[in-house]
Amino acid sequence: MDTYSFLRELADSWALLILTLIFLGVIAWAFRPGSRALHDDAAAVPFRDDPAPRGPQDGATK
C-alpha cells in the first residue's frame, strides 16, 4: 500500500470520526448548562462604552 492510499483511507474513516466527535464536543461545550452568563457577557461587550441613550428631554430629534 502506498502512502497516498493509506492517508486516503485514514482520512475517509478515522479522521472523519475524530472531526465529527470534535464538532459535537464544541457544540456541547457551547450549549452546556451554566454558560448563558458567559455568552450574555460576551454579547454585551460592544455596548459597554456607549454613552447613555438620549431621550426627548435631552434635546434629541427624531
C-alpha positions in Angstrom: 0.0 0.0 0.0 1.5 3.3 -1.0 1.4 6.4 1.2 -1.4 8.2 -0.7 -3.8 5.2 -0.4 -3.0 4.8 3.3 -3.6 8.5 4.0 -6.8 8.5 1.9 -8.2 5.5 3.8 -7.3 7.1 7.1 -9.0 10.4 6.1 -12.1 8.6 4.9 -12.6 6.7 8.1 -10.8 7.7 11.3 -10.2 11.3 10.6 -13.9 11.8 9.8 -14.9 10.1 13.0 -12.5 12.2 15.1 -13.5 15.5 13.4 -17.2 14.6 14.0 -16.5 14.0 17.7 -14.6 17.3 18.0 -17.5 19.1 16.3 -20.1 17.5 18.7 -17.8 18.3 21.6 -17.6 22.0 20.7 -21.4 22.2 20.3 -21.9 20.5 23.7 -19.4 22.9 25.3 -21.2 26.0 23.8 -24.7 24.8 25.0 -23.6 23.4 28.4 -25.7 24.4 31.4 -24.3 27.5 33.1 -22.7 29.1 30.1 -25.5 31.5 29.5 -24.0 34.2 31.7 -20.7 34.0 29.8 -22.5 34.3 26.4 -24.6 37.2 27.6 -21.5 39.0 28.9 -19.7 38.4 25.6 -22.7 39.7 23.6 -22.7 42.9 25.6 -19.0 43.8 25.0 -19.6 46.2 22.1 -22.1 48.2 24.1 -20.1 48.7 27.3 -18.5 52.0 26.4 -21.6 53.5 24.7 -22.9 56.7 26.3 -26.3 56.7 27.8 -29.1 56.8 25.2 -30.5 60.3 24.6 -34.2 60.8 25.1 -36.6 63.7 24.2 -35.7 65.5 27.4 -32.1 65.8 26.3 -32.9 67.6 23.0 -32.7 64.6 20.7 -34.6 64.9 17.5 -36.4 62.2 15.5 
